[in-house]
Amino acid sequence: MKLELHNLARIGDEAELASAISAGLKLNERNKARRTPIWIAARHANVSCIQILLNAGADCSITDGNGRTCLFAAAAAPSSDSIRLICKILSPNDPDPYGKRPLHIAARHGLLQNVCALIECGADHLIKDKYGSLPLDEARRGWNSVKGHGKEDDRIRYQDVITVLSSGLPID
């Protein structure tokens, strides 16, 4: 199966993933969206699969069809552990073609743990994208999208992200 590694990375089947890698499947093969297995594992917060792929030599700097690395995928997923692992290799300040950084993505999704992990890994919360937006602006957009009709938990989540980005310091 051509995209077997992608599927195994998505579902988090570590044993089968390791077996498929041993069988010689291509680590950096891209799917139709130009995403690699490590990008898929990061988007689905499969930290163990990310580690297996990295240990096997997967290239986490390969970008998808939108010019984003797997660190951007991890920033949009509910796993700060994925971010910490990938930040050992990639800079959290590397931009996509639009000047956005992973911190912009985590802020837009209201993912406090990811925002904190990225800042701890050295992400600069004062870098603007090419449209002039800070990660704080992205968090405010997210908050505006839920403030009138979203769940209370969503509103609190975005408020916490806004607080962190306003100060630049993770909440302990």
C-alpha positions as YAML, in Angstrom:
chain: A
units: angstrom
residues:
- id: 1
  name: MET
  ca: [0.00, 0.00, 0.00]
- id: 2
  name: LYS
  ca: [1.47, 3.27, -1.15]
- id: 3
  name: LEU
  ca: [0.38, 5.40, 1.81]
- id: 4
  name: GLU
  ca: [0.54, 2.75, 4.52]
- id: 5
  name: LEU
  ca: [2.95, 4.77, 6.68]
- id: 6
  name: HIS
  ca: [0.58, 7.74, 6.55]
- id: 7
  name: ASN
  ca: [-2.31, 5.60, 7.78]
- id: 8
  name: LEU
  ca: [-0.26, 3.96, 10.53]
- id: 9
  name: ALA
  ca: [1.01, 7.36, 11.68]
- id: 10
  name: ARG
  ca: [-2.56, 8.67, 11.72]
- id: 11
  name: ILE
  ca: [-4.01, 5.85, 13.81]
- id: 12
  name: GLY
  ca: [-0.93, 5.59, 16.04]
- id: 13
  name: ASP
  ca: [-0.13, 1.92, 15.46]
- id: 14
  name: GLU
  ca: [3.45, 1.96, 16.69]
- id: 15
  name: ALA
  ca: [4.26, -1.73, 16.16]
- id: 16
  name: GLU
  ca: [2.94, -1.81, 12.60]
- id: 17
  name: LEU
  ca: [4.62, 1.51, 11.83]
- id: 18
  name: ALA
  ca: [7.99, 0.17, 12.99]
- id: 19
  name: SER
  ca: [7.42, -3.01, 10.98]
- id: 20
  name: ALA
  ca: [6.51, -1.07, 7.83]
- id: 21
  name: ILE
  ca: [9.62, 1.07, 8.21]
- id: 22
  name: SER
  ca: [11.74, -2.07, 8.61]
- id: 23
  name: ALA
  ca: [10.13, -3.42, 5.43]
- id: 24
  name: GLY
  ca: [11.55, -0.43, 3.58]
- id: 25
  name: LEU
  ca: [8.57, 1.85, 3.04]
- id: 26
  name: LYS
  ca: [9.59, 5.40, 2.20]
- id: 27
  name: LEU
  ca: [9.73, 7.61, 5.30]
- id: 28
  name: ASN
  ca: [9.27, 10.91, 3.49]
- id: 29
  name: GLU
  ca: [6.68, 9.97, 0.88]
- id: 30
  name: ARG
  ca: [3.99, 12.60, 0.44]
- id: 31
  name: ASN
  ca: [0.25, 12.11, 0.11]
- id: 32
  name: LYS
  ca: [-2.02, 14.19, -2.16]
- id: 33
  name: ALA
  ca: [-1.83, 17.14, 0.27]
- id: 34
  name: ARG
  ca: [1.99, 16.75, 0.13]
- id: 35
  name: ARG
  ca: [2.06, 15.67, 3.77]
- id: 36
  name: THR
  ca: [4.59, 13.15, 5.04]
- id: 37
  name: PRO
  ca: [3.95, 10.43, 7.62]
- id: 38
  name: ILE
  ca: [5.64, 12.51, 10.34]
- id: 39
  name: TRP
  ca: [3.39, 15.48, 9.46]
- id: 40
  name: ILE
  ca: [0.35, 13.18, 9.84]
- id: 41
  name: ALA
  ca: [1.62, 11.78, 13.16]
- id: 42
  name: ALA
  ca: [2.13, 15.32, 14.46]
- id: 43
  name: ARG
  ca: [-1.35, 16.45, 13.39]
- id: 44
  name: HIS
  ca: [-2.89, 13.49, 15.22]
- id: 45
  name: ALA
  ca: [-0.71, 13.97, 18.32]
- id: 46
  name: ASN
  ca: [0.89, 10.52, 18.02]
- id: 47
  name: VAL
  ca: [4.08, 11.32, 19.90]
- id: 48
  name: SER
  ca: [5.40, 7.74, 19.91]
- id: 49
  name: CYS
  ca: [4.97, 7.53, 16.14]
- id: 50
  name: ILE
  ca: [6.80, 10.84, 15.72]
- id: 51
  name: GLN
  ca: [9.69, 9.42, 17.76]
- id: 52
  name: ILE
  ca: [9.75, 6.19, 15.73]
- id: 53
  name: LEU
  ca: [9.79, 8.15, 12.47]
- id: 54
  name: LEU
  ca: [12.53, 10.49, 13.70]
- id: 55
  name: ASN
  ca: [14.64, 7.56, 14.90]
- id: 56
  name: ALA
  ca: [14.27, 5.98, 11.45]
- id: 57
  name: GLY
  ca: [15.49, 9.18, 9.78]
- id: 58
  name: ALA
  ca: [12.28, 10.95, 8.75]
- id: 59
  name: ASP
  ca: [12.82, 14.55, 7.66]
- id: 60
  name: CYS
  ca: [10.61, 16.82, 9.75]
- id: 61
  name: SER
  ca: [11.61, 19.91, 7.76]
- id: 62
  name: ILE
  ca: [9.63, 18.82, 4.68]
- id: 63
  name: THR
  ca: [6.68, 21.13, 4.13]
- id: 64
  name: ASP
  ca: [3.16, 20.24, 3.07]
- id: 65
  name: GLY
  ca: [1.22, 21.78, 0.19]
- id: 66
  name: ASN
  ca: [0.74, 24.93, 2.27]
- id: 67
  name: GLY
  ca: [4.43, 25.32, 3.04]
- id: 68
  name: ARG
  ca: [4.10, 24.18, 6.65]
- id: 69
  name: THR
  ca: [6.31, 21.71, 8.49]
- id: 70
  name: CYS
  ca: [5.11, 19.10, 10.94]
- id: 71
  name: LEU
  ca: [5.68, 21.62, 13.75]
- id: 72
  name: PHE
  ca: [2.72, 23.58, 12.38]
- id: 73
  name: ALA
  ca: [0.69, 20.37, 12.42]
- id: 74
  name: ALA
  ca: [1.70, 19.72, 16.03]
- id: 75
  name: ALA
  ca: [0.77, 23.30, 16.97]
- id: 76
  name: ALA
  ca: [-2.81, 22.61, 15.85]
- id: 77
  name: ALA
  ca: [-3.06, 19.27, 17.68]
- id: 78
  name: PRO
  ca: [-3.74, 18.68, 21.38]
- id: 79
  name: SER
  ca: [-0.22, 17.59, 22.34]
- id: 80
  name: SER
  ca: [2.46, 19.84, 23.72]
- id: 81
  name: ASP
  ca: [4.72, 16.76, 23.93]
- id: 82
  name: SER
  ca: [4.77, 16.59, 20.12]
- id: 83
  name: ILE
  ca: [5.86, 20.22, 20.01]
- id: 84
  name: ARG
  ca: [8.66, 19.70, 22.51]
- id: 85
  name: LEU
  ca: [9.94, 16.70, 20.56]
- id: 86
  name: ILE
  ca: [9.88, 18.43, 17.17]
- id: 87
  name: CYS
  ca: [11.38, 21.65, 18.59]
- id: 88
  name: LYS
  ca: [14.54, 19.66, 19.33]
- id: 89
  name: ILE
  ca: [15.05, 19.69, 15.55]
- id: 90
  name: LEU
  ca: [13.09, 22.61, 14.10]
- id: 91
  name: SER
  ca: [13.02, 26.23, 15.20]
- id: 92
  name: PRO
  ca: [9.63, 27.39, 16.49]
- id: 93
  name: ASN
  ca: [10.26, 30.68, 14.68]
- id: 94
  name: ASP
  ca: [10.51, 29.28, 11.14]
- id: 95
  name: PRO
  ca: [7.69, 30.81, 9.06]
- id: 96
  name: ASP
  ca: [5.28, 29.43, 6.51]
- id: 97
  name: PRO
  ca: [4.93, 31.30, 3.17]
- id: 98
  name: TYR
  ca: [2.55, 33.76, 4.85]
- id: 99
  name: GLY
  ca: [4.94, 34.59, 7.67]
- id: 100
  name: LYS
  ca: [2.91, 32.70, 10.26]
- id: 101
  name: ARG
  ca: [4.77, 30.70, 12.87]
- id: 102
  name: PRO
  ca: [3.54, 27.66, 14.79]
- id: 103
  name: LEU
  ca: [2.70, 30.02, 17.67]
- id: 104
  name: HIS
  ca: [0.18, 31.81, 15.43]
- id: 105
  name: ILE
  ca: [-1.49, 28.45, 14.75]
- id: 106
  name: ALA
  ca: [-1.61, 27.31, 18.39]
- id: 107
  name: ALA
  ca: [-2.98, 30.71, 19.42]
- id: 108
  name: ARG
  ca: [-5.68, 30.64, 16.73]
- id: 109
  name: HIS
  ca: [-6.80, 27.23, 17.97]
- id: 110
  name: GLY
  ca: [-6.75, 28.37, 21.60]
- id: 111
  name: LEU
  ca: [-4.36, 25.61, 22.66]
- id: 112
  name: LEU
  ca: [-2.81, 26.96, 25.85]
- id: 113
  name: GLN
  ca: [-0.44, 24.04, 26.48]
- id: 114
  name: ASN
  ca: [0.88, 24.34, 22.93]
- id: 115
  name: VAL
  ca: [1.32, 28.10, 23.24]
- id: 116
  name: CYS
  ca: [3.27, 27.61, 26.47]
- id: 117
  name: ALA
  ca: [5.37, 24.79, 24.99]
- id: 118
  name: LEU
  ca: [6.27, 26.89, 21.96]
- id: 119
  name: ILE
  ca: [7.26, 29.86, 24.12]
- id: 120
  name: GLU
  ca: [9.35, 27.54, 26.33]
- id: 121
  name: CYS
  ca: [11.04, 26.27, 23.14]
- id: 122
  name: GLY
  ca: [11.95, 29.81, 22.15]
- id: 123
  name: ALA
  ca: [9.02, 30.98, 20.04]
- id: 124
  name: ASP
  ca: [8.94, 34.76, 19.77]
- id: 125
  name: HIS
  ca: [5.43, 35.99, 20.59]
- id: 126
  name: LEU
  ca: [6.19, 39.39, 19.04]
- id: 127
  name: ILE
  ca: [6.82, 38.20, 15.46]
- id: 128
  name: LYS
  ca: [4.15, 39.38, 13.02]
- id: 129
  name: ASP
  ca: [3.05, 37.46, 9.95]
- id: 130
  name: LYS
  ca: [3.20, 39.15, 6.54]
- id: 131
  name: TYR
  ca: [-0.24, 40.66, 7.16]
- id: 132
  name: GLY
  ca: [0.90, 42.30, 10.39]
- id: 133
  name: SER
  ca: [-0.80, 39.88, 12.80]
- id: 134
  name: LEU
  ca: [0.79, 38.76, 16.04]
- id: 135
  name: PRO
  ca: [-0.03, 35.43, 17.70]
- id: 136
  name: LEU
  ca: [-2.02, 37.54, 20.18]
- id: 137
  name: ASP
  ca: [-4.16, 38.83, 17.30]
- id: 138
  name: GLU
  ca: [-4.84, 35.23, 16.24]
- id: 139
  name: ALA
  ca: [-5.92, 34.33, 19.78]
- id: 140
  name: ARG
  ca: [-8.26, 37.32, 19.83]
- id: 141
  name: ARG
  ca: [-9.77, 36.20, 16.51]
- id: 142
  name: GLY
  ca: [-10.36, 32.78, 18.01]
- id: 143
  name: TRP
  ca: [-11.93, 34.32, 21.10]
- id: 144
  name: ASN
  ca: [-14.17, 36.53, 18.95]
- id: 145
  name: SER
  ca: [-15.37, 33.44, 17.09]
- id: 146
  name: VAL
  ca: [-16.61, 31.83, 20.34]
- id: 147
  name: LYS
  ca: [-17.44, 34.76, 22.62]
- id: 148
  name: GLY
  ca: [-21.08, 35.13, 21.67]
- id: 149
  name: HIS
  ca: [-22.09, 31.54, 21.15]
- id: 150
  name: GLY
  ca: [-19.21, 29.28, 22.18]
- id: 151
  name: LYS
  ca: [-18.99, 27.12, 25.25]
- id: 152
  name: GLU
  ca: [-17.78, 28.70, 28.47]
- id: 153
  name: ASP
  ca: [-14.72, 26.39, 28.40]
- id: 154
  name: ASP
  ca: [-13.79, 27.71, 24.95]
- id: 155
  name: ARG
  ca: [-14.04, 31.31, 26.09]
- id: 156
  name: ILE
  ca: [-11.89, 30.63, 29.15]
- id: 157
  name: ARG
  ca: [-9.37, 28.72, 27.03]
- id: 158
  name: TYR
  ca: [-8.92, 31.65, 24.66]
- id: 159
  name: GLN
  ca: [-8.76, 34.13, 27.52]
- id: 160
  name: ASP
  ca: [-5.91, 32.12, 29.06]
- id: 161
  name: VAL
  ca: [-4.04, 32.11, 25.74]
- id: 162
  name: ILE
  ca: [-4.56, 35.88, 25.42]
- id: 163
  name: THR
  ca: [-3.21, 36.35, 28.95]
- id: 164
  name: VAL
  ca: [-0.07, 34.33, 28.19]
- id: 165
  name: LEU
  ca: [0.58, 36.07, 24.89]
- id: 166
  name: SER
  ca: [0.00, 39.49, 26.43]
- id: 167
  name: SER
  ca: [2.73, 38.79, 28.98]
- id: 168
  name: GLY
  ca: [4.90, 36.49, 26.87]
- id: 169
  name: LEU
  ca: [5.30, 34.13, 29.81]
- id: 170
  name: PRO
  ca: [3.76, 30.67, 30.17]
- id: 171
  name: ILE
  ca: [1.31, 30.13, 33.00]
- id: 172
  name: ASP
  ca: [2.73, 27.75, 35.63]
...
